[in-house]
Amino acid sequence: NPGMCFVCGDWDNPTTCSLGNNTCPLAGTEGYGQEMHYGIQRPLQFIPLSNTLYQDANTGLVWTICANGGTENPCNADTNPKTFAGAQNLCESLQTPQGETMRMPSLGELFTLVDYESTDGIFNKTFFQTPNGVYWSQTPVDEANALTEYWALDATAQTLISITVQSQAHILCVGHNAW
């Protein structure tokens, strides 16, 4: 929401964040640099690179438009969710048009896809062909113990959750420089 800022008790744990109303972090302090600070609202905009890969015009990231590795448009992907290792292996088997190996997105990268104005769900259906469900990120809940739980977006409940590596979730793969 470009009209508000978030304030977090622990900036490494998104579940501690809440709307700060008019109490945006000040320049030079932790949490500064949110959309409210810039007064610019940039709509989601994607450039087709291939039948199933789009580049985000705002971040430069290259995304699969189909969940779980579909290679046709409309998507023909297996709609079955994957474990963390399965999602990681799937992404690493894909490449951008420039030949870069794709990867699982960080939580911050995944947030760049959220359409806060959509009434259709968390991801804009104009660009992405995504089933409702949970979507992996490669961001661990606890950096000191990165082997067990990772942050994920629940597109159905439109919320952030933590899930274990044995859990099943969908994946949208990303490529290009980390954002």
Buried (B, 14 or more C-beta within 10 A) or exposed (E): EBEBBBBBEEEEEBBEBEEBEEEBBEEEEEBEEBBBBEEEEEEBEBEEBEEBBBBBEEBEBBBBBBBBBBEEBEBEBEBEBBBBEBBBEBBEEBBBEEEEEBBBBBBBBBBBBBBEEBEEBBBBEEBBBBBBBBBBBBBBBEEEEEEBBBBBBBBEEEEBBBBEBEBBBBBBBBBBEEB
